Amino acid sequence: MYQPPKKKKWPWIVGALVAILILGGAIWAQQTGYLSQLTAATTPDDSQQVDSPEPQPEEVVTPEPEPEQPEPTPEPEIDRSGAKGYEGNETLPQEPTVIKGILMASKQYPLPADYAPGESKDARAAFEEMAAAARVDGFELVAFSGYRSFERQQELYERYVKNDGQEAADRYSARPGHSEHQTGLAFDIGEKNFEEHYARESFGETEAGKWVASNAHKFGFIMRYPKGKEKITGYMYEPWHFRYLGKELAKELTESGLTVEEYIEQ
Ligand SMILES: [Zn+2]
């Protein structure tokens, strides 16, 4: 195992010194508990659920917009009493709930924390189809928010509670496990270059917002939290939030004027 005698000896000496240093370091780390801290910080739970890179460039560039905050003085024409506070089901199930073919993600029917399907390819394809049709009519639609993991929703919700308090946060944000964005089937839709209307009620007043409201069902989407249904859906009017149900269901719900909550209880 020794090298021929003519070779220099210094690399061996350096190697031995390095080995001693590594060994010494390892013993020190074990004694001080440094290693166990390192291990605890990189458990699979922490590393595997980090949001996968967002698939669309818009999502990377555009920060998650803060949802519109409730008006300080209540508007008399909009009854939001049903959306006040939190009357949902706190217990997360082991399996997702599907009713009448609809994967539920609501205050009453939360998703399991580990339900992490990623963005639905069908929903994305339907959005692209809708965006192409909108483009023909002169609107450049963007999905500024799509799939969100349980952990991401947790981060957002906790930030909103910190900023606005829990009661206010519950009116415009889903608690982790209760967001439709966790299904991979929901998109927050806006018009390119009109960020001032992103996640704002004002989007519903824009021509693009009106276009999406009246055409979404043709592509399999429904406006999930319509105006005047706050008590039923438990959420404020969100003219930007669309849920993919497939063309057949979306048409049925839109034509009947029923929300998902009303449809599953028919
Ligand atoms: Zn949304």
Residues whose N, C-alpha, C, O or C-beta is under 5 A from the ligand:
A	BS01	ZN	D188 H241
